[in-house]
Amino acid sequence: MRRVVIVGGGAIGSAIAYFILADQAFRGSVTVVERDPTYARASSALSASSIRQQFSTAINVAVGLAGIAFLREAHRLLAVDGDAPALGLVEPGYLFLATPAGREVLEANHAVQRACGADVALLDPAALRARFPWLSTEGVAAGSLGLAGEGWFDGYSLLQAFRRKARALGARYLAAEAAGFDTDGTCITQVRLADGAALPCDIAVNAAGPWAAALVRGLGIDLPVRARRRSVFVFECPEALPGCPLVIDPSGLWFRPEGERQFICGAAPDPADDPDDAPLEPEHARFENELWPALAARVPAFEALRQKRAWAGYYEMNTFDANGIVGPHPEWTNLVFACGFSGHGMQQSPAVGRGVAELVVHGGYRALDLAPLTFTRIAAGEPLLERNVV
């Protein structure tokens, strides 16, 4: 009987709990430690909740393909007593735009995606204007459009569906804050809680999101995961944009529709102005000074937009290479990582949840080999760089 303790009850942690307990070969217990069961500050609850295959690394393309396959079946797989979750999945695609200087990278990424089986197309400016007449192609040399398997969904509903299904299968959710670990040699024996209590474990999973680094600091592990604020702005446009996908502008701006005339948008700040643990207050001045002008330049109809509201959440940014850190630690024999997803955790939760569950139950990956995301690349100083971080 194996005792598994998962620190972090967001989409990743809850997906892991679900997949472990859904595996008929598992014999044991699963406890999920979640510091805030309201999820008020959780990255999962504050995510823009999109999914794509347009990454620059083969592993992320494969994870995206596995994720969309799961989301299409989630209403059946995550149903409890006949009550199926409604995730609101839509698949209008992603559109990455490139300048002449960025076209070579776009084409290289496109080749990786096609080789992995992603349904994507390269479009020249004339084809972009024909398909999206509301889009300005000023300064654009090419665009890469996802034709299937890319879009967005209700991330909070996915989180709650994973959580509810895991609990129905026997997972115990504990509202507490994990403070560290007790050890014996190279083995973790207990997860210590902030209130002084302890949870004995045979396997400890670090799915603590933006707080993953603090959790393992006492083990002497320098985990390159930091909480980085990202603001999302909601606005209305007087005109509808037929067929609008999620658009990634060369400036780093992204936007997508939420209904017929409502949209959300955001952009990562300048790296020099992206501190750790910034207050979760939306950057309203950036919208006025930077994002709105960029929006209007790309879509002339956005000149007349009306901002409605905004929110901010944390990316659990892997500052080493912007890719998830998944799998066992090379020295702490029963410590497993599932963190550092750099804004992609919601969409990657199905594949990562299944993969970590396979490690726990079977000792190795079965459905999809997540070995490229191993922690050992960090210790070896060998980054797996992801170019397409949005």
Beta strands, then each sheet from edge to edge (+ up, - down):
strand 1: 2-7
strand 2: 28-34
strand 3: 50-51
strand 4: 94-98
strand 5: 120-123
strand 6: 142-146
strand 7: 151-152
strand 8: 172-175
strand 9: 178-184
strand 10: 187-193
strand 11: 198-200
strand 12: 203-206
strand 13: 225-236
strand 14: 246-248
strand 15: 254-257
strand 16: 262-266
strand 17: 306-318
strand 18: 325-328
strand 19: 335-339
sheet 1: 8+ 2+ 1+ 12+ 19+ 18-
sheet 2: 3+ 7-
sheet 3: 5+ 6- 4+ 14+ 15- 16+ 13- 17+
sheet 4: 9+ 10- 11+
end
